[in-house]
Amino acid sequence: MERIDEKSLHGLFLQRVLDDPQSIALRCDTKTVTYAELDKASDYYAGKLIESGIGANDFVALCFDRN
């Protein structure tokens, strides 16, 4: 099992995913996302960034539609 650094934001997030994956991580109006869903999505997008050549310490701009 992977060692979790509970002092980092990433470590705190992973611990929450393990402890209570079905609790609400994000809420916007009536839409909700659980910690498990957010973890799955973040893994997906991390993989896409790595495939595109993005590495550690690279900056990535993010732009989201509010809808």
N, C-alpha and C positions, 0 to 999 in steps of 0.2 A: 504494500500500500504506500502511496505517495505521502511524504511528510508535508504537512501543511504549516506554513508560516503564518500564525495567527496575528502577527503584527502588521502584515501587509493588507492592503485592500483586497487584493486577489485572494489571499489566504482566508480572510474573513468571509468573502463571498463563497469560496469552496466549502468552508465549514458549514455555512448556512444551507448550501445545496445538500450536503450530506445529512445534516440534522433534521431539516424540514423542507424537503424538495417541493411539496405541494402548497406551501404558503405563498402569499402574493408578494412578488418582488416589485412589480410596476403596476400602476393604475393610471389610466387616463380616461376620464369620463366613465363610460360603462365597460371599457375594455380592460382586462387584467392579464398579466403574464406571471406565471409561477417561477420560482427559482429554478426548477428543473427545465422549464421551457427556455428561460433566459440562458442557462448554461449550455443547452443544446445549440441555440442560435449563436452564442458567442464562439463556441467551438467551430461551427460551420464557417462563420466569417473569418475567424483566425486562419483556418485552413485555406480559404480563398486568398487572403492577404499573403500568406506564405507562398502559395502557388504563383502569385504575381511578382514575387521577388522581394517583398517587404520583409525586413529583418528586424532584429533587436535594435533599439535606439533610433529607428526610422520614424519620422512623423507622418501621420495620415490624417488628412482633413475629412471630416464627416459632415454630411448634409442630409437631413431627414425632412420628409413631408410631414406635416402635423396630422394629416388625415390618416 
